[in-house]
Amino acid sequence: MTERDSSALNEAAFRHSRALVWVQAARPRTLSLSVTPVAVGAAIAGAESAHVRWLPVAIAAVAAALIQIATNLYNDAADFRRGGDSSARVGPPRVTATRLISAADVDRATLTGFAGAAAMGVYLAWAGGWPILLLGLVSIACGWAYSGGPAPIAYTPLGEAFVFAFFGVAAVAGTYWLACSAMSLSALVAGAALGSFAAAVLLVNNHRDRDEDACVGRRTLAIALGAGATKRLYAALMVAPFLLLAPLSLLLPHAHAAAALISAPLAILAVARLFREPPGPGLNAILAQTAQVQLAFAALLCVGLVV
C-alpha cells in the first residue's frame, strides 16, 4: 500500500468516525419521540376524515425531528458550558464535554437544525394557519429554553410536563389540525397517551442523573420526589396510555385502538426492571426500552386505526 493510499484510508476513517459522533450527538435512540406523535395524529385524521392533507403531515414529521435534534444539540453544548456534564456522568458521554466536537460546531449545527425547522414551518403555517404558526414558534422557543436562558426548563421539575405537552398533546393535535384543519378530542386523548411515554423517558433520564444533577444545582422532578416516588410515577406514566385506550376506543368506535394493548407486556417489563435496577449505567438500557415501548404502542395504534 502506498503512502497516498494509507493517507486516504485514514481520512476516510476519520470522516466515518466523525459522522458517527454526530449521530451520537443527535441521540437517535429517542428520536422516535418526535415522529410517532405525527404518525398517530395522521392515523387519527385518516380514521375520522376522508380528506387528509398528507404533504403537510410529512413535512411536519421532518420538522419535528429537526426540532428535537437541534434541542438535543443545544442541550449538549449548554450543559457543557454550565458544567452540567462531568467525568462522573452515568449516562452516555456528551460530545461537547468529551471534546469530540467543539462547542462552536455544535452551536452551528443547532442553528442549522432550528433554521431548517423554521423554513419548513413557513410552509406549515401557510397550510395550517395561525394555530400552526403559533405552535411552531412556541416549539422552537421552548427548544431553546429547555437548556438555555436564565432559568432552563431542564434544571427545574417542569421538564416532564414540557415533554408531555410538546411531544404528546401538541404534536398529535397539531398534526391532526394540519391534516384536517379541525380539532378532535380523540387526537387530544391520543396525545396524552404518547406524552405520558415521553415524560417517562425523561423521568428515567433524570432519575439516572439525579446525584450528578444535584451537585450542579439542578432541581429536576426526580430530585424533588426522591427515588421511590420517582419509580412509582414512572409506573403510572407507563400504565396511563393503556388506560386511555378505553376512551379512545369510544371516540373511534369503527377503528381498533385496542390493538395497542399488545405492547402492554413491554411496558410491564420496563416498570419491573426499573424497580429492581440499582443506580448506574443499567438505567441507560431502561431509558432506551421506554422509548421502544412508546414506538411499539404508537405503531400498533396506527395499525389499529388504519386497518
C-alpha positions in Angstrom: 0.0 0.0 0.0 1.4 3.4 -0.9 1.6 6.3 1.4 -1.1 8.1 -0.5 -3.5 5.1 -0.1 -2.8 4.9 3.6 -3.5 8.6 4.0 -6.7 8.3 2.1 -7.9 5.4 4.3 -7.0 7.3 7.4 -9.0 10.3 6.2 -12.0 8.2 5.3 -11.9 6.5 8.7 -11.8 9.9 10.4 -14.8 11.1 8.3 -16.7 7.9 9.2 -16.0 8.2 12.9 -16.9 11.9 13.0 -20.2 11.1 11.3 -20.9 8.5 14.0 -20.1 11.1 16.6 -22.7 13.5 15.1 -25.2 10.7 15.1 -24.5 10.1 18.8 -25.0 13.8 19.4 -28.5 13.6 17.9 -29.4 10.9 20.4 -31.1 8.6 17.8 -32.4 6.1 20.5 -35.1 8.6 21.4 -35.8 10.4 18.1 -39.0 8.3 17.7 -40.5 10.5 20.4 -40.9 13.4 17.9 -42.0 11.3 14.9 -44.5 8.9 16.4 -47.0 11.7 17.5 -47.1 12.9 14.0 -47.8 9.4 12.7 -50.6 8.9 15.3 -52.1 12.3 14.6 -52.2 11.4 10.9 -53.7 8.0 11.6 -56.5 9.5 13.6 -57.1 12.0 10.9 -57.3 9.1 8.4 -59.8 7.3 10.6 -62.1 10.3 11.1 -61.9 12.1 7.7 -61.9 11.1 4.1 -60.0 14.3 3.2 -56.5 14.3 4.7 -53.7 16.6 3.5 -50.7 14.2 3.6 -48.0 16.6 2.3 -48.1 18.9 5.4 -48.1 15.9 7.6 -44.9 14.5 6.0 -43.2 17.9 6.3 -44.3 18.2 9.9 -42.6 14.9 10.7 -39.3 16.1 9.4 -39.7 19.5 11.1 -40.5 17.8 14.4 -37.4 15.6 14.2 -35.2 18.6 13.3 -36.5 20.5 16.4 -35.7 17.5 18.7 -32.2 17.1 17.2 -31.5 20.8 17.5 -32.7 20.8 21.1 -30.5 17.8 21.9 -27.5 19.5 20.3 -28.2 22.7 22.2 -28.6 20.8 25.4 -25.3 19.1 24.8 -23.4 22.4 24.4 -25.3 24.3 27.0 -24.9 21.7 29.7 -21.1 21.7 29.0 -20.9 25.4 29.4 -22.9 25.3 32.7 -20.7 22.5 34.0 -23.5 20.0 34.0 -21.7 17.2 32.3 -18.7 16.0 34.3 -16.4 13.0 34.0 -18.7 11.3 36.6 -21.6 11.2 34.2 -23.5 7.9 34.3 -25.4 8.4 31.0 -23.9 8.2 27.5 -21.0 10.6 27.0 -21.8 14.0 25.6 -19.9 15.0 22.5 -19.1 18.6 23.7 -17.9 17.6 27.2 -15.7 14.8 25.8 -14.2 17.3 23.2 -15.3 15.0 20.3 -16.9 18.1 18.7 -16.3 21.7 19.6 -19.0 23.7 21.3 -18.8 26.2 18.3 -19.5 23.4 15.8 -22.4 22.1 17.9 -23.8 25.6 18.1 -23.7 25.9 14.3 -25.4 22.6 13.9 -28.1 23.7 16.4 -28.8 26.8 14.4 -28.9 24.8 11.2 -31.5 22.5 12.7 -33.7 25.2 14.1 -33.4 27.2 10.8 -34.4 24.1 8.8 -37.4 23.6 11.1 -38.3 27.2 10.8 -38.1 27.1 7.0 -40.4 24.2 6.9 -42.6 26.0 9.4 -43.2 28.7 6.8 -45.0 26.2 4.6 -46.7 24.6 7.5 -48.0 27.9 8.7 -49.3 28.7 5.3 -51.0 25.2 5.2 -52.4 25.3 8.8 -52.8 29.0 9.5 -52.1 30.9 12.6 -52.5 28.0 15.1 -49.6 26.1 13.4 -47.5 29.3 13.2 -48.0 29.8 16.9 -47.3 26.2 17.8 -44.1 26.2 15.6 -42.8 29.4 17.2 -43.5 28.2 20.7 -41.9 24.8 20.0 -38.7 26.5 18.7 -38.6 28.9 21.6 -39.1 26.1 24.2 -36.5 24.0 22.4 -34.0 26.8 23.2 -35.4 27.5 26.7 -35.2 23.8 27.7 -31.4 24.2 28.3 -30.9 27.9 27.7 -31.8 31.3 29.2 -31.6 32.3 32.9 -33.9 29.5 34.1 -33.6 26.4 31.9 -36.6 24.1 32.0 -34.2 21.1 32.2 -33.0 22.5 35.6 -36.5 22.6 37.1 -39.2 20.0 38.0 -41.1 21.1 34.9 -39.2 19.1 32.3 -41.6 16.1 32.3 -44.6 18.5 31.9 -42.8 20.1 29.0 -42.3 16.9 27.1 -45.8 15.7 27.9 -47.2 18.8 26.3 -44.9 19.2 23.3 -44.1 15.5 22.5 -47.6 14.4 23.2 -50.7 16.6 23.2 -49.4 19.5 21.0 -47.7 17.2 18.5 -50.7 14.9 17.9 -53.3 17.6 17.9 -51.2 19.9 15.8 -50.7 17.1 13.2 -54.5 16.5 13.2 -55.1 20.2 12.6 -52.6 20.2 9.7 -54.3 17.2 8.2 -57.9 18.2 8.6 -58.0 21.9 9.5 -60.0 21.0 12.6 -59.6 19.8 16.2 -60.5 16.4 17.6 -61.0 15.1 21.1 -59.6 11.8 20.1 -56.3 13.5 19.0 -56.0 15.1 22.4 -56.6 11.8 24.2 -54.0 10.0 22.0 -51.6 12.9 22.5 -51.9 12.5 26.3 -51.1 8.8 25.9 -47.9 9.5 23.9 -47.0 12.4 26.1 -47.1 10.1 29.1 -44.5 7.8 27.5 -42.3 10.8 26.6 -42.5 12.1 30.1 -41.5 8.6 31.3 -38.4 8.7 29.1 -37.2 12.0 30.6 -38.1 10.8 34.1 -35.7 7.8 33.7 -33.1 10.1 32.4 -33.4 12.4 35.4 -33.6 9.5 37.8 -30.3 8.2 36.5 -28.6 11.6 36.7 -30.1 12.8 40.0 -26.9 12.7 42.1 -24.8 14.5 39.4 -27.6 17.0 38.7 -28.0 17.9 42.4 -24.2 18.7 42.5 -24.6 21.3 39.8 -27.7 22.9 41.2 -30.4 21.2 39.2 -33.8 20.6 40.8 -35.4 18.1 38.5 -38.6 16.3 39.3 -36.6 13.1 40.1 -34.6 15.1 42.7 -37.7 16.7 44.2 -39.6 13.4 44.5 -36.8 11.1 45.6 -36.0 7.6 44.2 -39.1 5.8 45.5 -41.7 8.3 44.4 -39.9 8.7 41.0 -40.2 4.9 40.3 -43.9 5.0 41.3 -44.5 8.0 39.0 -42.7 6.2 36.2 -45.1 3.2 36.7 -48.1 5.5 36.5 -46.8 7.2 33.3 -46.3 3.8 31.7 -49.7 2.5 32.6 -51.7 5.6 31.8 -51.5 5.3 28.0 -53.2 1.9 28.1 -56.0 3.2 30.3 -56.5 6.0 27.8 -57.2 3.4 25.1 -60.7 2.9 26.6 -62.0 6.5 26.0 -60.1 6.5 22.7 -61.9 3.4 21.6 -65.3 5.0 22.5 -64.3 8.1 20.4 -63.2 5.9 17.5 -65.8 3.1 17.5 -65.1 2.0 13.9 -61.3 1.7 14.5 -59.3 -0.8 16.6 -57.4 1.4 19.0 -57.2 -1.5 21.4 -54.6 -3.1 19.2 -52.0 -1.0 21.1 -52.7 -3.2 24.2 -50.4 -5.8 22.6 -47.5 -3.6 23.7 -48.6 -3.7 27.4 -46.2 -6.6 28.4 -43.3 -4.5 27.2 -44.4 -1.7 29.4 -44.7 -4.0 32.4 -41.3 -5.4 31.8 -39.8 -1.9 31.7 -41.5 -0.9 35.0 -40.4 -4.1 36.7 -36.8 -3.6 35.5 -36.7 0.0 36.9 -37.8 -1.1 40.3 -35.0 -3.7 40.6 -32.3 -1.8 38.7 -29.7 -0.2 41.0 -28.3 3.3 40.2 -25.8 3.2 37.4 -25.3 2.6 33.7 -28.1 -0.1 33.6 -30.6 2.7 33.6 -29.4 3.7 30.1 -31.0 0.5 28.8 -34.3 1.2 30.6 -34.4 4.7 29.0 -34.0 3.2 25.5 -36.5 0.4 26.4 -39.1 3.1 27.4 -38.7 4.8 24.1 -39.2 1.4 22.4 -42.4 0.8 24.3 -43.7 4.1 23.1 -42.7 3.3 19.5 -44.4 -0.1 19.7 -47.6 1.4 21.3 -47.8 4.1 18.6 -47.1 1.7 15.7 -49.8 -0.7 16.9 -52.2 2.1 17.5 -51.6 3.4 13.9 -52.2 -0.1 12.5 -55.4 -0.4 14.5 -56.7 3.0 13.3 -55.8 2.4 9.7 -56.8 -1.2 9.1 
